[in-house]
Amino acid sequence: MHLAQQPCFWIRVGQLFMSFERKNFGNWAETLATDFLKKKGYKILARNYRRPWGEIDIIAQKAGIIVFVEVKASRQKQAGTGFSPELRVNPQKGQKILRVAQSYLGQGERPWQVDIVAVTQFFNQPEPQIEHLENVLDNAF
């Protein structure tokens, strides 16, 4: 069954309720992003790293740099409609990512950066579009 054809019902995720279909779509996008990063030579260190104040979707490493990856997904009818999913990473989300990243790093002095992987599924195309925005800290937050 295609993801868009699955029945929709509600589940509890932390303090929020979200549709099962929406959670499935997010998990699917995170899996695509993980595979995409592996193909680019990243080593995946963790997925869904949670702390009480936030979560980081993927923690990876490449060339000695720890990379904290926020995955944003969107479904659109066709290219040029809607908005880019990466625009949903606002300064408040950026601060949460930084706080969780600091928790992961502890007191260590290691090079790190924050990336965004945007996954867009167009209804009229079989393959999603994946865009990797690297080292977005200065630009987004």
C-alpha positions in Angstrom: 0.0 0.0 0.0 1.4 3.4 -1.0 2.0 5.7 2.0 -0.6 8.2 0.9 -3.3 5.5 0.8 -2.8 4.3 4.4 -5.7 4.8 6.8 -5.3 7.7 9.3 -5.7 7.3 13.0 -4.2 9.2 16.0 -1.4 8.2 18.3 0.3 9.8 21.2 3.9 11.0 20.7 5.2 12.5 23.9 2.8 15.2 24.9 1.4 15.6 21.4 -1.1 13.6 19.3 -0.3 13.1 15.6 -1.8 11.0 12.9 -0.2 7.6 12.4 0.1 8.4 8.7 2.0 11.6 9.5 4.4 9.8 11.9 4.9 7.1 9.2 5.7 9.8 6.6 8.3 11.4 9.0 9.9 8.0 9.8 10.0 7.3 6.0 11.7 10.6 5.4 14.3 10.0 8.2 15.1 6.6 6.7 15.6 8.2 3.3 17.8 10.9 4.8 19.9 8.3 6.6 20.4 6.3 3.4 21.2 9.4 1.5 23.9 10.5 4.1 25.4 7.0 4.1 25.8 7.1 0.3 27.6 10.5 0.8 30.1 8.8 3.1 28.6 9.8 6.5 28.8 7.4 9.4 25.5 7.3 11.3 26.1 7.5 15.1 22.5 7.8 16.3 18.9 8.3 15.2 16.2 10.1 17.2 18.5 11.2 20.0 16.1 12.5 22.7 16.4 14.7 25.7 13.5 16.2 27.7 13.9 19.5 25.9 14.2 18.2 22.3 15.3 15.7 19.8 17.8 15.4 17.0 16.8 13.3 14.1 20.2 12.0 13.0 23.7 12.3 14.4 26.4 11.5 11.9 30.1 11.9 11.4 32.2 12.7 8.4 35.8 13.7 8.2 36.1 14.0 12.0 33.1 16.4 12.2 30.0 15.5 14.3 26.9 16.4 12.2 23.6 17.0 13.8 20.9 16.6 11.2 17.3 17.9 11.2 15.1 16.1 8.7 12.1 18.0 7.3 9.6 16.4 5.0 6.8 17.7 2.8 4.3 16.4 0.3 3.3 18.6 -2.5 1.1 18.3 -5.5 3.8 19.5 -8.0 7.0 21.3 -8.1 6.7 25.0 -7.4 3.7 24.7 -5.1 3.8 24.9 -1.3 7.0 25.8 0.4 10.4 24.2 1.1 10.3 22.0 4.1 13.6 23.4 5.4 11.9 26.7 6.1 10.2 25.1 9.1 13.4 25.1 11.0 12.9 28.4 12.8 15.2 30.0 15.5 13.3 28.3 18.3 13.8 24.9 16.7 17.4 25.9 16.1 17.9 26.6 19.8 16.4 23.2 20.7 18.8 21.5 18.3 21.8 23.4 19.8 20.8 22.5 23.4 20.4 18.8 22.5 23.7 18.9 20.5 25.5 20.4 23.6 24.1 17.6 25.7 25.4 15.0 23.2 28.9 16.6 23.0 29.3 17.0 26.7 32.4 18.9 27.7 34.4 17.6 24.7 35.9 20.1 22.2 35.0 18.4 19.0 34.2 20.0 15.6 30.5 19.9 14.8 27.9 21.4 12.6 24.1 21.4 12.1 22.7 20.3 8.7 19.2 20.0 7.3 18.0 17.3 5.0 14.8 18.3 3.2 12.7 15.5 1.7 9.9 16.6 -0.7 7.6 14.0 -2.1 5.7 15.3 -5.2 2.4 13.4 -5.9 3.2 13.3 -9.6 6.7 11.9 -9.2 7.7 8.4 -8.0 11.0 9.5 -6.4 11.3 12.1 -3.7 13.5 15.1 -4.0 16.3 15.3 -1.3 18.2 18.4 -0.6 21.1 18.6 1.8 21.9 22.0 3.4 25.2 21.8 5.2 26.4 23.8 8.2 23.3 25.9 8.5 24.0 27.3 12.0 25.0 30.8 10.9 22.3 31.0 8.2 19.2 29.6 10.0 19.7 30.5 13.7 
